[in-house]
């Protein structure tokens, strides 16, 4: 069972995430820079008393996940874009993870509608003992019934203190394994829907990293950077957060070296394989004795 203090932290993080989620939608408009959207959301989270569970992702069109704008990113939204915003809040490491999509083009309402319906349908099933395969089946059936595809190689995930992607994965398609939900689990459900192929592929350059193995390194600048990460545990960070402290070129060299030494893990942006439009909706929930409590509504 979850301790009362843990439950309060999850709930309070969820309240901040919910508030910022609703507030931030007004930032997503033609002419807005991706970096300004991300910076504003991250500032609002910290102003509201939360910690950044991960860098704000602002994904446009076929870009599906892990796009955190780089320092000086001059990408600007247009009136033809579909934009997904994924944000995370933590309090003492207890995480709330939520996402939504905005159709600036005005042509993809059905895609967004069925994606959000799939999330709500999945949430309605939750109870202790439920197989995650049943969640995947519900998401897949809901999305395909409207002629779209779920992203089959992305999943939702369990969260634990300072651990964004903990043990259990929550698929968005029917799967052969039979992992069960348990009371007290905290899960992030995040179905993606697309008019493309239903799979993502990696691009090359990452902007998001996390600390995986804090072993010694000879590089003095790298050691300084690693010291700043110790209080984050394995929570991801953005290279942009260090842009004012190290030159961009030098920072890129340090991060690449630490990734090659398996001290850091990199998260390159993910793109829809057929360049289809992608929608994402996400909520965090706590499994209760008879259902669930959604913390990020």
Order of alpha helices (4+ residues) and beta strands (2+ residues): alpha-alpha-beta-beta-beta-beta-beta-alpha-alpha-beta-beta-beta-beta-beta-beta-alpha-beta-alpha-beta-beta-beta-beta
